[in-house]
Amino acid sequence: MKLYRIIRKNVRKLLRNIPWLAFLVKPTTTEKTLQSHFKDLTKFAALADVNGLKLGDEYLWPYFRQRLWVQLYGVGRGKMEKAKIPPEAMQRGRLSDLPLADRPKLKKKYNALDINEIKPGSYNVDFLFMVVTNASETVLLPDGSYYHRVTDPFYEIAGEVGSAMKMEMLRVKSPQLERSKMYHHKAQYVMAPVPTQRDDHSRMSYPVGLLKRLNRRIPSLEYTHPIFRKFINWEMHTRDYYIDLLRRINPRVLFLNGFHYQAPLISAAHHLGIKTVDIQHGIQVGYNPLYNDWEEMPPEGYQAVVDTFFVWGEKEADSIRKVFRGTKHAPVVTGFPWLTRQLELTPPLAEEYQQKFSQYRVKGLLIMQNQGDVPHIYKELIRRSPPDYLWVVRHHPKGNRFTLADFGPAPHDNVLLDTYFDQIVLAQLFEHADIAISEGSTVAIEADYAGLYNFVFGEKGYQNYTQEVDNGSFFHVKNAAALYSKAETLDFTLRESRTGNYAKTDVKAIFQGLLDEGFETEPERKIG
C-alpha cells in the first residue's frame, strides 16, 4: 500500500508538467475576498433545503441567514473571532451583556421601562421607530445632540401626520448608552428580556444533514448542533418578548433601519398584523447579499423580512422587486430626506478651511470605507498629485482611523486629515468639493446629489455602481493617471446630479397612505 501511494504521487507529479493536463494541478491557496465569502452563503442557500427549516409555519432561514451574513462580513474583513460569535450575539441581552445585578441601576439611570410597566393600550401610537445603541447613523450636531440621520427625518414627518414614538432596547451595558441622553429626538428605553431556558429547537423541522452541508460549503465558519439550537431558542425567546411588547405599545406601523438584525421583531409584528418598514441606509444594488440573492424565498415571502422597503429611487425599487419576490414584500420610493435636512441643522464649513479650499483649483474627497489599509490608488493620487489639487480624507464612522503617514511618504501639504472632516456633515463638505473617490461607497450617491463628479475603483466599486459607470454618470478608474486624465476634461462649474438616483417625493403623503391602510386593516390585527 505504501509503495502504491509513492507511485501514485510521482505519476501525478509527472502529469502536472504536461500543459494540457493542468487541471490536475492543485490551485494555489489565496486569501478569500469579502465577496467570495458572500458567494459561499448564496451557494449554500441554493443547494440546501433552507426552507425546510421551520417552527410550525415560521420560516427560520431568515434568522439563520442574517447571522451567517454578519459572521461572514466580519471574517471577510479579517475579524476571525466573528466565526464563533455567541448564539445570542444577534439580539444581545446575555447575562454578560446585561448582568442581572446591573439591570436595576441601568433601568433607573436611563429611565427605562420593564415590559410589565407598559400597560396595554397606554400608547396606541401610529408610527413606532426602533433605533439601536451606538448606531452608525448618529450624527453629532453643533448643539451637542445626536441626530439619527436615517430615522429622524422620517420620524419628524411622521409626527406631522399622526402619533410617533422612538424606542430603543437596553440590552447591553455600554458607555455608548450615555448618548441617549443627548438624542435630538428622545427615545424610550425598554429593558431587554432576561435569558431563560427554552426548548423551541425540539419542535422545529430540521432538514437532515443541514449543518454538515453548511460546514462543508462555508468552511470559514464552524457550526455544531448545540450552538445552532441555542441560537434558535434565543431568537424565539426574543420574538415572543417582542410580541408581548408590541401588543402593549400597539403601533400601526413599525420602522427600523437595518432589518438583518431584527428578524424576531419583524416576525413578531407580522404575527400581530403590524406593517413593517425598512428605511434604506446604504447601497442596496451591488455585491452584498443583505439586499440581494434571495432566490430561495418562497412565493409568499418570509415572516421575518419586512413588508415594505423605503428606498431612495427607482433603481433600488426595481432591485427590491426582482430580489424579494415574495408577495409580502414591496418597495416604496421615498427619496432621502436627510440630504436637505442636514443643511438646516448644521453650520457651514469652518472659515479657515474655506480659505484653504479656495487656494486650489480642484478639491477631491478620499472616501474611506471599511478597508483594513489605505487603498493603493489613494497613495498614488497623493504621490502624483498636481499642485492645484487638494485632497480631503473622510473616514467611515466605524472604520479604521489612519494618519497622514499611512498615505505614503509623499509631501502632504495638499492633504487634509482631521477629525473635523469626519464629524462635519457631508452636505456642508460637498459645498466646497468637486470630486469624490471611493470603492463604491454610499457617499458617492450623496455626492452626486450635490453635483460632484464621482470616481470609483476596484471590482466592488464597479459592482455597486455598474449602471452609473456604464451610462457615464460615474467614472471607473484603475489608477491615478486615469483619474487625472479624465478630471482634466471635466467642467467643475457645472453642479448637477448626473444620476437622478434620489427621488423627490411627498413623504408626508406616503405616511398618510400608511395610516389610511392601517385603518382599513384594523379588524385583522391581533392587538390587545
N, C-alpha and C positions, 0 to 999 in steps of 0.2 A: 504493500500500500504506500509506503514511504517513497519507494522508487517510482511508483506511478505519479505521485504528486510532483516529484522533481522533474520527470519527463514532461508532464503537462505544463508546468511553469515555464520550462525552457522553450517548448514549442510555441506557446502563446507569446513569449518574448520575441521569438524569431518572426512570427507572423505580424507582429505590430510594426515591424520595419518595412513591411510591404505597403506602399501608399494606398492601394485600393482596398486594403483591409483596415483602414484607420479606425473603423468603428469599434475595433477590439481594444483600442487604447482607452484606459480609464481616464475620464476627464479630470483636469486639474481642479482641485478644490478652490473655490473663490468665495469671497465674503458675500453673503446674501444681501440684497438691497431691500429697502422697506417695501418696495413694490412686489418683489418676489415673495416676501413673507405673506403679503395680502393675497397673492395668487394661490398660495398654499391653502388659504382659507376658502376661497371661492371654488377651487378644485375639489376640496373635501365636500363642500355642500352639494356639488353637482354629482358626486359619486356615492355619497352615503344617504341613507334613508332618514334625513334630518327631521322630516315632518312626522316621522313615526314616534318621535319623542314628545309625549303628551301627558298631561294630567287631566283626566276627564276629556273635555273638548278644548282645553287650553293648550295651544302650541307652545312648547318650551324652547324651541330652537332660537327664537329671537333673544331670549335671555342669555343663552349659551353663546350665540354668535357675537353678541356685543362684548361679552367677557373676552372671548378669543381675540376680537379686534383690538381691544385695549391692550391685551398682553403682547400681541404681535407688533403693535405700534411702538411699545416700549422696547422690545427686543430688537426691532429693526433700527432703533436709534442707539443701540449699544447698551441699553439698560437691562442686562441679562437677569437681574433679580425679578423682573416682571414676568419671567417664565414660570415663577412659582408664587404668584400673589395669593394671599389667603382667600378661602372660599367666600368670605364676607366682604371682600375688598370693593366690590362694585357699589354696594349700598352703605358701607361703613357701619358704625354703630357697635362694633365689637367691644367687649369689656376693656380691651387695651386701648381702643379709640376713645371710649367714654366710660371710664371707671364708675362703678355704682356709687362709690364714696364721693365722687365729684359731681354727680348729677344735681343734687340739691343746690350746691353753691353756684354751678353754672346756670341753672334754671333761674335763680334769683338775680344773678349778675346781669343776665341778658334778657330778663323779663320774658322768659319762655313759658309756654303752656304745656302741661301734660295733657294728653288726649282726653282724659276724663274731665278736665276742666272746661272743655269746649262743649257747651250744651247744644244738642241737635237743633238746627234751625236758628241759632243765635246770630249767624252771619247772613246766610242766604244770598251770597254775592253772585253777581252776573259773571264776572271775569276774575279768575284766580291765576296769578302769575307766580310760578315757582322759580326761585333763584338758588344758587349754591354758594357755599363758603369758598372764598379765595378764587372766584371765577375770573378768567382772563378778560371777561367783558367789562370789568370795573375800570373806570377812568377817574383819576383824581382831578377834581375841579379846583379852580383858583380859591374858592371859599373853604377848601379843606374837606368838602364832601365827596363821596364816591358815587358815581353815576353808572348804572348798568346800561351801557351804550346800545346793547341789542334789545334788552327787555323794556327799559324805562320809557323810550319814546312811544311804544305801543301802550304801555301802562297809562301814560298821560292821556292818550287819545281815548282809551277805553273808559277812563273816568269821566269823559265828557258825554259818553253815550249811556253808561249805566254805572253800577257799583263795581269797584275794582279793589283787589286786595293783593298784596305781595306777601309771600310766605317763604320761609327758609327752615329746613330741618336742622336742628342742632344735633349732630351725630358724631362729632369729633372734638376733643379738647385741643384747641389750637390758638396760638396768638392771633391768627387771622380773624377770629371771631370779633376782635375789637373793631374791625372795620364796620361792622353792622351798626355801631353807634353813630357812625358818620355817613350812613347812606343818605343820598339826596332825597330818595323816597324810602321811608322806613319799611322794613319787612318784619312780619310777626314770626318770631321763632317758635317752633314746636319741637318738643323733645322726641328724639328717635326712639323706636321700640327697644325694649330690653330683650337681649337674646334669651331664647328659650329652646328647649328640646323639641324637635319636630320629626315626623316620620313621613313627610309627603312623598319622599322617594319610593316608599314601599307601595304606593298606589299609582305610580306613573307607568306609562307604556314605554318600554325601552328596547330599541332595535338591537338585536343580538350582534355583538362584536363592534358596537359603535366606537367605544373608546380605543379598542385595539386598532381600528382603522384610522382613528384620529391621530394616534401616536405615530402611526406609520406615515400618514400623509402630511402631518405637521410636526416634523421631528424637533423643531426648536422648542416645543412645549412638551410637557410630560404629565399625563393625567392618570390618576388612579380612581377606582370606584369610590373610596371613602371621601376623597376631595370633591368629586362630582356630586355625590349625594348631599354632602354638607352645603355645597353651593346651591343646589335646588331647594333644600329645606329653608335656607336663609332668604332666598329670593321670594319664596311663597309666604314665609312669615312676614316679610316686608309688605308684600302685596295685600295680605289680609289686614295689616295695620292701616294701609292707605285706604282700603275700602271703608274701614271704620271712620277714619279721619275725614274722607270726602263726604260721607253721609252727614257728618256733623257740620262741615263748612257749607255744604250744599251749593256748589257753583254750577253755573250752566255751561261754562267753557273753561277749560284748563290749558294754560300756556306754559311752555317750557323751552329751554334753549339747550340743545344737545340731547336728543332723545335716546342716545345709546346708553346713557347711564340710568335711564328712568323706566326700564321695562316694567317693574312691579307697579309703579304709579300709573303708567299708561293703561295697563291691563285692569287695574282697579277702577279707573274711570270708565273704561269700556264696559265693565261688569255693571256699572251703575247707570249707563246711558249718558254719560257726560262726554261732550265733544272735546277732543284733544287736538292741540295745535303746536307744531314745532316751528320756532322762529329761526329763519336762516341766519347763521352766524359766520359762515365761511364758504369756501368753494365747495360746490356740490357736483359739478361736472368735472371729472378728472380721474385720478387713479385710485382714490381711497374707497374702500368698499362700504363705508357707512351709508353713503347715498348712491351706491352703485352695486351691480352684480347680485341682485336679489332674484335670480332666475328660479330659485327653489320655492318662491312664495306661492301658496295655494290660491285658487281663484277668489276665495272670499277674503283673503288678506290675513294678517296676524293681529290678534287681540293686543299684543304688547308693542305694536307700532302705531304711531299717531294716525288720526283720521285725516288731518289737514296739515299741509306744509305751506307756511307763509314763505314766499320766495321773492327774490329781488326783481326778476324779469321773466320773459317768455323762454329764454334759454334754459333756465333752471326748471321752469314749469314743464317744458317738453321732456326734459330728462326725468323728472319725477313720474310723469305719465308712463314713460317707457319702462322705468325700473320697478316702480311699485304698482304692479298690475292688478293687485287685489282690489275688488270693488269697494272696499272700506276706505281706501286711501286716494287723496286727490290734492293737487296744488291750488293755491290762491296767490295771485301776483299782487304784492303789496308795496314793492319798492323797499327802500331802506331809509326810514325817517331820520335816523341818526346823522346822515350826511348833511342835512340842513340844520338840525337841532344843535349840533356841536358848535356851529358858528355863533349861535345865540348865547351859549353858555360859557364860552372861553375867550380870553383876550388874544390879540394878535401876536405874532412873533415878536420877541423882545427887540427893542430898538437897536441894541448893539449888534444883533445878528442880522437885522435888516440892512444895516450899513455894510456888514461883512458880505452879505449876499450880493449887494449892489455892485461890488467890485469885480464880479465875474460875469462873463457872457452866458455861460451855461451852468445851471445848478442841477445836480443829479442826486437822487436818493438811493443809497445802497440798502436794500431791504433784507434784513436778516430774518430767517425763519427758525427752524429747529435744528440747524446744522451743528454738528459737533466741532467743525473747524470753519475758518473763514474760507468761502469758495475761492478757488484759484483765480477765477475771472475778476473778482474784486481786487485782488492783489495786483493783477495785471493792469487793470484800469487805472489804479493809482500810480503804478510804476511808469506807465506810458502816458500819463495824463498831460494834455496841453495846459499851459499856464493859465488859460482863461476859463478852466473848468473848476467848479467847486463840488466836492463830494461830501455828503452828509450820511452818517451811519445811523440807521434806525433798528434797534434790537427788537426781537419778538418778546411779548410780555412775559413768557415763561421759558424763553430760550437762554442759551449761554450768553454771558457778557464778555466782550472782548476788549482788548486795549489797542492803541494805535500800533504797537509793535507787532501785534498779530496780523496786521495787514501788510507786513513786509518791511524791508529796510529802507524803502524809498522815502524821500522827504515828505512830510505830512503837513506842509504849510497850507495846502488847499484841501485838507480833510478835517471835518468836524465830527468828533465823537464825544458826546457828553450825555449825562443822564437827562439833561434838559430836553434833548431831542427824542428821548424815549417816553417822556411824560407829556409833552405838548400834543394836543390832538392833531391828527393828521391833516385835517382840513386847513388849519392855520399854516401848517408847513407847506402844503400844496400851493398856497397862495404865492409862494416865493420860489417854487421849484419848476423845472422844465421837463425833466425825465425821471422815471422810476425804473430801477432794475431789480429783478427778483427771480427766484427759481419757481415762479408760479404762485406767488403769494396772493391772498385776497386783496391785499393793499393795491395790487395792480388795477383792479376794477374801480376802487375808490379813487385812485389817481386819475384814471380815465374820466371819471365823472367830473373831476376838477379841471380837465383839459390838458393833462400831462401826456407826453408820449411814453409808451411802455416798451421796455425791452425785457424779454425773458430768456433764460438759458437752461440747458440741461433737458433730459428726457421728461422729467417731471414738469418743467415749465411748459414744454410743448403740449403734453397731455392735458394739463389743466386749462390751456388756452388754445387748443387746436383750431377751433373755429375762428378765433380772433387773429391768429397767426396766418391761417390760410387765406383769410379775406383782406389781409393787410392792415388790420386795425392795430395789431401788436407786431413787434419785430422779434424774431427768434435769432439769437446770435451765439456763435461758438467761441468767440474770443474778443479781446478788447479792440483789435484792429477793425473787426467787422462793425462793432458798435460805433466807433469814432467815424468810420467811413459813412455809415448811414446817418449819423447825427448831423454831419455837415450838409446834408440835403434837406433838413427839416426847417420849417418856419416856426420859430418859438414864439412869435407874436400871435399865432393862431391858437386860441384857447377854446376847445370844444371837445365834447365826448365823441369818440370815434366808434364806439360800440353800441351806445344806447342801451346797455345792459340793465341799468337801474330804471325801472318803470316809475312814472309819476302817477299815483293813483289816489283816489279818495278813500283813505284808510278809515275815516270815520263811518263812511257808508258801508264798508266791509264789516265793521264791528256791529253796526245796526243790523246788517243781514244775519250775522251770527246770533244776535239776540232774538230776532224775529223767528229764526229757525228753531232756537231753543224753546220758545213759547209753543211752537207748533208740535214739538215732540214731547212736551211736558208730561202727558199721560203715560208715556213709555218709560219714564225714568223710575228708578227703584230707590229714590232718596227717601229718608225718613225712617 
